[in-house]
Amino acid sequence: MAGSEAAWQAAHMGVRVVIHEMRPKVGTFAHRTGHLAEMVCSNSFRSDDDEQNAVGLLHWEMRAANGLIMQMAQKHRLPAGGALAVDRDPFAESVTAALTAHPNITIEYGEITALPAAGHWIIATGPLTSEGLGQAIAAETGSDALAFFDAIAPIVYAESIDMSVAWEQSRYDKGETEAEQKAYINCPMTKDEYEGFIDALLAADKTEFHEGETAGYFDGCLPIEVMAERGRETLRFGPMKPVGLTNPHQPDRKPYAVVQLRRDNALGTLYNIVGFQTKMKYGAQTAVFKMIPGLHDASFARLGGIHRNTFINSPTLLDDQMRLRSRPHIRFAGQITGVEGYVESAAMGLLAGRMAAAEILGQPSVTPPQDSAMGALIHHITGGAEAKTFQPMNVNFGLFRPIDGLKGGRRGRKDRYKAYTDRAKAAWLDWLGQSSSIAAQ
């Protein structure tokens, strides 16, 4: 995501760009193709609400900046209530096609295993950085111990879901169209079914880490069994919460818990189980997930899994232009900088591409204002966060400077978030205007 967006932004500023992609020559545990911007975890960019949600605001800023990732996400959008979910394979194919067709972009396939000694480079290798390059980065930055684990959720064939038990509905019927309001498939559980599911989940065989791997998990992508270990009710107040849903098969009976599945492709033939990232072994996954009402005969297009995700200590290693302090000809972008999520990763690629192009063209490069979503995020990772406890972070309103005079608490949250987004949009458009003026000179 980050590398694709960085290349697109720099190329549009008139800079010639070479993308180095190791796939398909060198594969990874999670990728299936050689396409750029292949989605491997979820197929969702999360909320698209640009007035009440920080990631939705980030969507808005990227669209305003002619972001490629947002263009292609919109082109291949799937019904998902208020979220932005995409048809993952056509999305990656379209991103790849757009970059391949750009006259300023060349793509070279092959693995890079050492840090380049000269030139202008952006390292946007994502969560599955190859061993050779990972070791080179660790040797330069000393950040080999900074890592966490990400988990992937399973995908189910729609035809194998029992719709006499399950039903289609977005939580609180959210969405402007009927398709949006029925974007999710819901599987209800009674209290006994939920308790039996938790028992099986806790007892299931799980993938263990190799000796010496002591990294923790990113809280926004916890395996369900790790959540269950924190308390038997944790899942019922998390991904399995039963609120905002009415079972048409039993309208007078409120489910004790609900498992939701979100469409994974435009055909509606594949659905991923929302929030069900897992480190269970494959055999255990099949047995445990078939305990879910409506999934007793489920067939899986992909089972879940877990992978190591390395990131650098950006507050100590990067300047506010995302350059490596020890080697300023190298910039970092994406998840490796300590942001978490497709959108945040692509946003950091957008900034790195623009900053690198400005430097190459001899133009001033101004860091985006802290009041914008991108500015808040880059400020956090390049100096705002506490270096000693630095961990991956999603964009959120907690990163934004407070606005004086706004009420706190839950009642004032809607007005406060709207004030944040209004201020951010104005700041972002001003910055884009300044950047365009500088580029035109």
C-alpha positions in Angstrom: 0.0 0.0 0.0 2.6 2.5 1.1 5.1 1.9 -1.7 2.3 2.0 -4.4 1.0 5.3 -3.1 4.5 6.8 -2.7 5.4 5.9 -6.3 2.1 7.3 -7.6 2.5 10.6 -5.8 6.1 11.1 -6.8 5.4 10.2 -10.4 2.6 12.7 -10.6 5.0 15.4 -9.4 7.2 14.7 -12.4 9.8 12.4 -10.8 10.9 9.2 -12.5 10.3 6.3 -10.1 11.5 2.7 -10.0 9.4 0.3 -7.9 11.3 -2.8 -6.6 9.0 -5.7 -5.8 10.3 -9.1 -4.8 7.1 -10.9 -5.5 6.3 -13.2 -7.3 10.0 -14.2 -7.5 10.2 -14.3 -3.7 6.9 -15.1 -2.0 5.6 -14.6 1.5 3.5 -16.6 4.0 0.4 -14.5 3.3 0.6 -13.2 -0.3 -0.9 -15.3 -3.2 0.0 -13.1 -6.2 2.7 -10.8 -7.5 0.3 -7.8 -7.7 1.2 -4.6 -5.9 -1.0 -3.5 -3.0 -2.3 -7.1 -2.4 -4.5 -7.2 0.7 -3.6 -10.1 2.9 -5.4 -9.5 6.3 -8.8 -7.9 6.1 -10.5 -6.5 2.9 -11.7 -3.4 4.8 -10.3 0.1 5.1 -12.6 0.6 8.1 -15.0 3.5 8.6 -15.6 5.9 5.7 -17.2 8.6 8.0 -15.1 11.7 7.5 -17.0 13.7 10.1 -17.0 11.4 13.2 -14.1 9.0 12.6 -10.4 9.6 12.3 -9.7 6.9 9.7 -12.6 8.2 7.6 -11.0 11.7 7.8 -7.8 10.1 6.6 -9.7 8.7 3.6 -10.9 12.2 2.8 -7.4 13.7 3.0 -6.0 11.0 0.7 -8.8 11.5 -1.8 -8.2 15.3 -1.8 -4.5 14.5 -2.6 -5.4 12.4 -5.6 -4.5 9.2 -3.7 -4.3 6.1 -5.9 -5.3 3.7 -3.1 -8.5 5.6 -2.4 -9.3 5.9 -6.1 -9.1 2.1 -6.6 -10.8 1.3 -3.3 -13.8 3.4 -4.4 -13.8 1.8 -7.9 -13.9 -1.7 -6.3 -16.0 -0.9 -3.3 -18.3 -3.6 -1.7 -21.4 -3.0 0.4 -20.2 -2.9 4.1 -22.5 -0.6 6.0 -20.5 2.5 6.9 -17.2 0.9 6.2 -15.1 1.0 3.1 -14.5 -2.7 2.0 -13.1 -3.6 -1.3 -13.0 -6.6 -3.7 -9.4 -7.4 -2.9 -8.2 -9.1 -6.2 -9.6 -6.6 -8.7 -8.4 -3.8 -6.4 -4.8 -5.0 -6.4 -5.0 -5.7 -10.2 -6.1 -2.1 -10.8 -3.4 -0.6 -8.6 -0.8 -2.6 -10.4 -2.2 -1.7 -13.8 -2.3 2.0 -13.0 1.3 2.0 -11.8 2.5 -0.1 -14.8 0.8 2.3 -17.2 2.3 5.5 -15.7 5.0 6.9 -18.0 7.2 7.9 -15.0 7.1 4.5 -13.3 9.1 1.4 -13.9 8.7 -1.8 -12.0 11.6 -4.2 -11.4 10.9 -7.6 -9.9 13.5 -9.0 -7.5 14.6 -9.0 -3.9 16.7 -6.2 -2.4 18.7 -7.5 0.6 20.9 -4.5 1.6 20.3 -0.8 2.3 21.2 1.2 -0.9 24.3 3.4 -0.5 23.2 6.3 -2.6 20.2 7.8 -4.5 16.8 8.6 -3.2 15.0 5.6 -1.7 11.8 4.9 0.2 11.6 1.6 2.1 8.0 0.5 2.3 8.3 -3.2 2.8 5.3 -3.8 4.9 4.7 -6.4 7.6 6.4 -9.2 5.7 9.8 -7.7 5.0 12.2 -10.3 3.7 14.8 -11.8 6.0 17.7 -10.3 4.2 16.4 -6.7 4.1 15.0 -7.1 7.6 18.5 -8.0 8.9 20.0 -5.0 7.0 17.5 -2.6 8.5 18.0 -4.1 12.0 21.8 -3.8 11.7 21.4 -0.1 10.8 18.7 0.9 13.2 19.3 -1.5 16.1 15.5 -2.2 16.2 15.6 -6.0 15.7 13.7 -6.5 19.0 10.9 -4.2 18.0 8.2 -6.4 16.6 4.7 -7.6 17.2 2.5 -10.3 15.7 -0.5 -9.9 13.3 -3.2 -12.4 12.8 -5.4 -13.1 9.7 -9.0 -14.0 9.8 -10.5 -16.9 7.8 -12.7 -16.6 4.6 -15.8 -18.7 4.1 -17.6 -19.7 0.9 -21.0 -18.0 0.9 -22.8 -21.0 -0.5 -21.8 -23.0 2.6 -23.5 -20.6 5.1 -26.8 -21.8 6.3 -29.2 -18.9 5.8 -32.0 -20.6 7.5 -30.0 -19.8 10.7 -28.0 -16.7 9.6 -29.4 -13.5 8.2 -28.3 -10.4 6.3 -28.1 -7.1 8.2 -25.7 -4.3 9.0 -25.5 -3.3 12.6 -28.3 -0.7 13.3 -29.2 -1.1 9.6 -26.4 1.4 8.8 -26.1 2.4 5.2 -28.0 4.5 2.6 -29.0 1.6 0.3 -30.6 -1.7 0.9 -27.4 -3.4 -0.1 -25.5 -1.4 2.5 -28.1 -2.2 5.2 -27.7 -5.9 4.4 -23.9 -5.9 4.0 -23.1 -8.4 6.7 -24.2 -12.0 7.4 -25.0 -12.6 11.1 -24.8 -15.9 13.0 -26.6 -15.8 16.4 -25.6 -17.7 19.5 -27.4 -18.6 22.7 -25.7 -18.4 26.0 -25.0 -22.2 26.0 -23.6 -22.1 22.4 -21.4 -19.1 23.3 -20.0 -20.8 26.5 -19.3 -24.0 24.5 -17.6 -22.0 21.8 -15.4 -20.2 24.3 -14.5 -23.5 25.9 -13.5 -25.0 22.6 -11.6 -21.9 21.6 -9.5 -21.9 24.8 -8.7 -25.6 24.5 -7.8 -25.6 20.8 -4.3 -26.4 19.5 -2.6 -23.1 18.6 0.5 -22.1 16.8 3.4 -21.5 19.2 6.1 -19.0 18.7 9.7 -20.1 18.0 12.1 -19.9 20.9 13.3 -16.4 21.5 10.2 -14.8 19.9 8.8 -12.6 22.7 7.0 -10.0 20.8 3.4 -9.2 21.7 0.3 -8.5 19.7 -1.0 -5.3 18.2 -4.1 -4.6 20.3 -6.2 -3.7 17.2 -5.6 -7.1 15.6 -5.7 -9.5 18.5 -6.3 -13.2 17.8 -9.7 -14.2 19.2 -8.3 -16.8 21.5 -6.1 -14.1 23.1 -9.1 -12.0 23.6 -11.0 -14.9 25.1 -8.1 -15.5 27.5 -8.6 -12.0 28.9 -12.1 -13.0 30.1 -15.0 -15.1 28.9 -17.1 -12.1 28.1 -14.5 -10.2 26.2 -15.6 -11.4 22.7 -19.2 -10.7 23.6 -18.3 -7.1 24.1 -16.0 -7.0 21.1 -16.4 -8.6 17.7 -19.3 -10.8 18.9 -21.4 -8.1 20.5 -25.2 -8.7 19.8 -26.3 -5.0 19.7 -28.0 -3.3 16.8 -29.2 -6.6 15.2 -32.6 -8.4 15.0 -32.8 -12.0 14.0 -35.7 -12.3 11.5 -35.9 -16.1 12.2 -36.5 -15.4 15.9 -37.5 -11.7 16.2 -38.6 -11.9 19.8 -35.4 -13.5 21.0 -32.3 -11.4 21.5 -29.1 -13.3 20.6 -26.6 -13.7 23.4 -23.7 -13.2 21.0 -23.5 -12.7 17.2 -20.7 -13.6 14.8 -20.6 -11.3 11.7 -19.3 -12.1 8.3 -18.4 -9.3 5.7 -18.5 -9.7 2.0 -15.0 -10.3 0.6 -15.6 -10.0 -3.1 -18.0 -8.3 -5.6 -19.6 -11.6 -6.6 -20.7 -12.2 -3.0 -19.2 -15.7 -3.1 -16.7 -15.1 -0.3 -17.2 -13.7 3.2 -14.5 -13.1 5.9 -15.4 -13.6 9.6 -15.1 -10.2 11.1 -12.7 -9.8 14.0 -11.8 -13.5 14.0 -8.1 -13.3 13.5 -6.6 -16.5 14.9 -3.4 -18.4 15.6 -5.3 -21.8 16.0 -3.9 -24.6 13.9 -5.8 -25.4 10.7 -7.5 -28.5 12.0 -8.6 -26.8 15.2 -10.0 -23.8 13.2 -12.2 -26.0 11.1 -13.6 -27.8 14.2 -14.1 -24.6 16.3 -15.6 -22.4 13.7 -18.1 -25.0 12.6 -19.6 -24.7 16.1 -20.9 -21.3 15.1 -24.6 -21.6 14.2 -25.0 -21.2 10.4 -21.4 -22.4 9.8 -21.8 -26.1 10.7 -21.3 -27.0 7.1 -18.9 -24.1 6.2 -16.2 -24.5 3.6 -13.2 -22.3 3.9 -11.5 -20.5 1.0 -8.7 -19.5 3.4 -8.0 -20.3 7.0 -6.5 -17.9 9.5 -2.9 -17.5 10.4 -0.3 -15.4 12.2 2.9 -13.7 11.1 5.6 -11.6 12.6 5.5 -7.8 11.9 8.7 -5.8 12.4 8.7 -2.0 12.8 11.4 0.6 13.6 11.5 3.0 16.5 10.6 6.0 14.3 10.6 8.7 17.1 14.4 8.2 17.5 15.3 7.1 13.9 13.3 9.3 11.5 13.2 13.1 11.1 10.0 14.9 10.3 10.6 14.3 6.6 10.5 10.5 7.3 14.2 10.3 6.5 16.5 7.9 8.3 18.7 10.2 10.4 21.8 8.0 9.9 21.2 7.8 6.2 19.1 10.7 5.0 18.9 9.5 1.4 16.6 6.7 2.7 13.0 7.3 3.8 10.7 4.8 5.4 6.9 4.6 4.9 4.0 2.4 5.8 3.6 -0.1 8.5 7.3 -0.5 9.2 7.3 3.1 10.6 4.9 2.1 13.4 1.5 3.0 11.9 -1.0 0.2 11.8 -3.6 -0.5 9.1 -3.9 -0.3 5.3 -5.1 3.3 5.3 -2.4 4.6 7.7 0.3 2.8 5.8 -0.9 4.2 2.5 -1.1 7.7 4.0 2.5 7.6 5.1 3.4 6.4 1.6 1.6 9.4 0.2 3.6 11.8 2.4 7.0 10.0 1.8 6.4 10.1 -2.0 5.6 13.8 -2.0 8.5 14.7 0.3 11.0 12.7 -1.7 9.8 14.2 -5.0 10.0 17.7 -3.5 13.6 17.1 -2.4 14.6 15.7 -5.8 13.1 18.7 -7.6 14.8 21.1 -5.3 11.5 22.4 -3.8 10.8 23.2 -0.2 9.1 20.3 1.6 6.8 21.4 4.4 5.6 18.8 6.9 1.8 18.7 6.9 0.1 20.6 9.7 -0.4 18.7 12.9 -4.1 19.6 12.9 -4.7 17.4 9.8 -5.1 13.6 10.2 -1.8 12.9 8.3 0.0 15.6 10.2 -1.2 14.2 13.6 0.0 10.7 12.5 3.4 11.7 11.2 3.9 14.0 14.2 3.2 11.0 16.5 5.6 8.6 14.8 8.5 11.0 14.3 8.6 12.6 17.7 5.3 12.9 19.4 5.3 9.3 20.8 7.4 8.2 23.8 10.4 6.4 22.2 10.9 4.0 25.1 7.3 2.6 24.9 6.7 3.2 21.1 4.2 0.7 19.7 2.2 0.6 16.4 -0.7 3.0 16.3 -3.9 3.5 14.3 -5.0 7.0 13.6 -7.4 8.3 16.3 -8.6 11.6 17.7 -6.4 11.1 20.7 -3.5 12.1 18.5 -5.1 15.5 17.7 -4.4 18.7 19.5 -7.4 19.6 21.8 -9.8 22.3 20.7 -10.4 24.8 23.4 -14.0 25.3 24.7 -15.4 22.0 23.6 -17.2 19.9 26.1 -15.8 16.5 27.2 -17.6 13.3 27.9 -19.8 11.2 25.7 -22.4 13.9 25.1 -19.9 16.3 23.7 -18.1 13.7 21.6 -20.1 14.2 18.4 -19.5 18.0 18.4 -15.9 17.5 19.3 -15.2 15.0 16.5 -16.9 17.3 14.0 -14.8 20.2 15.2 -11.6 18.1 14.7 -12.6 17.0 11.2 -13.6 20.6 10.1 -10.3 22.0 11.4 -8.3 19.1 9.8 -9.9 19.5 6.4 -9.2 23.2 6.3 -5.6 22.6 7.4 -5.1 19.8 4.9 -6.5 21.9 2.0 -4.2 24.8 2.9 -1.2 22.5 2.9 -2.2 20.9 -0.4 -2.5 24.5 -1.8 0.9 25.5 -0.6 2.4 22.3 -2.0 0.8 22.9 -5.4 2.0 26.5 -5.5 5.6 25.4 -4.6 5.5 22.7 -7.3 4.3 25.2 -9.9 7.1 27.6 -9.3 
